[in-house]
């Protein structure tokens, strides 16, 4: 499928030829390596398909739990997911799933005041999957991520009618020369995301 597409992955040597390709696959075969090595079932395989710097399709699978979802043509198709959680009344009553590593380092604590509760969780792709499928309410990250960490998950978030926003306000573009996205981000329902950005902007 799409033999002319470029390729970007954490596990393979980067080929600058992808920058001239209209279509690019962005893949992380194992997001959440620390959790995998520790036997914590919070890791995922993430695949995104990018067309001219925008993700248009993707999939995320947690092979340990069987949770997953695919997004194609703006339609989200989840499978193996737990029951939906009740949406919060407002940001102050929202629970955000946040990187276990960022919790340990203290970087996630900077924005903890903006939400009602924070819960540690591994793999950013897995967190995006759970928010897209409404198994969790919100997720945010305080630290930069690589394109392969988030591409598949962003496809799910957008197909679910939710929003992913960089904290620095810049647009999220994929298949860039520098594959590091130099900003934290927030993902979830539009009203919660906008309220979170307003909260973080008060710093």
N, C-alpha and C positions, 0 to 999 in steps of 0.2 A: 504493500500500500504506500503510495506516494514515494516511489523510488528516488525521485529527485529531491526529496526533503533533506535538509541538513540534520545534524545530530549534536546535542549537547548533553553531557552526563557527568556526574561527579566521578564516575569510575573509569572514564576513558579520557585519553589525551585530547585536549581541545583542538579542533580544526577550524582555523580562521575562515575557511571557505564557507562556513555556515552563515557568515554575516551577509553574504550576497544571495542567500537562498530565500525565496518567498515563503516556503514552508520549513519549519524546523521542529523536530521532536526534542523535548526536554525531559530527561528521565533521571530519577533517583531510585536505584534498585533497592536501597535500604536507608530510609530516613529514620533516624532514631537508633543509631548504632550503639550508644551507651545503654539504652534500655534493652536492646536485643542481647547484648553481651551480659547484662545483669539478670536476664530472664524476666524482665518486666514487659508485659504484652502491650506495649504502647509504641510500636514502630510500624512502618508502612512502606509500601511500594508506591511511587508517584510517577505518573506519566502525563505530560501535557503536550498538546499540538498547537504550535504558534503559527499564525499567519500574519506576516508583516508587523511584527512586534507585539501582537495581541494574542492571548490564548483563546482558542476557539473550541477546544474539546479537551477532555482529560479524564483521568480516572485515578482513584486512590484505593488501595486495598491493604487492610491489616490482616496478614495471613495467619496470625496467631488467634484472632477472634472471629475471623470470617466477615468482619464489617467492611463495607466498601460502597462505592458509588461510581457511576460513570456519567459524564455530561457530554451530550452531543446535540448540536443545533439548538442550544439554549434550553434543553430539557434535562433535568436531573433524574437519574434512575438509581436510587439507593437500594442496597440489599443487605440483609443480615444485621440491620441496625436495631438498637434498643428503642423502646417507646419514646415518643416525642416528649420533650419537657415543656412545661408551661412557660410561655413568654413572660418576662418580668414586666411589672407596671412601669418601671423607669430604670435609668442607669444605676441609681443608688441601691436598687434591689436586685441587680443583675449579678450572676455568678460568671466569672471569666476563667476559662482554662488557660493556664500560662505555663510556659516552658519550665520544666523541672530544673534545668541548668540555670536559667535566669533567676529562678527563685533562690537557688543555692548561692549564686553570686551576689544577690541583692539588687540586681538591676531592675527586676520586675516590680520591686517594692515602690519604686518612684511613683508609679501610677495606681497603686493599690487603693488610694483614697478615692479614686474615681468610680469604683464599683463597690457593690455590697460585699462580695466575697471573691477570693481567688483560690483556685484549686490547681495544684501542680499536675502536669501531664507531659509525656514525652513528645516525640515527633511532631513537628509543626504541620506536616501533611496530615497526620492523624487528627490533630486538633481541628484543622480546616474541614476535614471530612465530617467530623461530629457536629460542628456548627452548621455546616451546609445541610445536614440531615436532621437538624433541630434536636439532636441528642444532647447538645450543650447550647448555652445561650449566647456566648460571646468568647472571643479570644483576642489577646493582644500580645505583641512582642515589643520589647524595649531595645533589642539589638538587631543589627543587620542580618539578613539571610541571603543565601545564594539562590539564584533563579531556580535551580532544580529542587530546592527545598519546598517551594511554594507554588510552582506553576500548575501542577495537577490540581492542587487544592483550591487555587483561585478560580480555575474553571468550574469547579463544583459550586463555590460560593456564588459566582455570577449566575450560573444556571438556576440556582435556587432563589434568585431574586433578592439576594443579600448583597452586601457591599464589603469590599476590601479596599482600605485606604492606607497609604503611607502616612506616617506621622509628620513628615516634613512637608506634606502637601503636594509633592511632585507626582506626576503621572507614573503609573507602573507600566514599564515597557520591558518586554522580554527579547531574548536574542541580542543582547548588547555586548559590546566588546569586553567591558568589565562586567562579569557575571555576578558580582556582589551587589545586592540592593542595599545602598548605604543608609538605611533608615529602618526604624521600627515600624509597626503597622498594627491595624486593628481590623477585625472582621466580624460581621454579624448583621442583624437587622439594621436598616438604614437609620432609624431614629436613634438607636443605641450607639452606632458608629459616630454619628454627627455629635451626639452629646458627649461621647468620649473625647473626640477631637477638641471640642470646646473646653472640656475640663483640662486636658493636657496643655492647651494653649494659654492657660492662666499662669503657667510657671514663669 
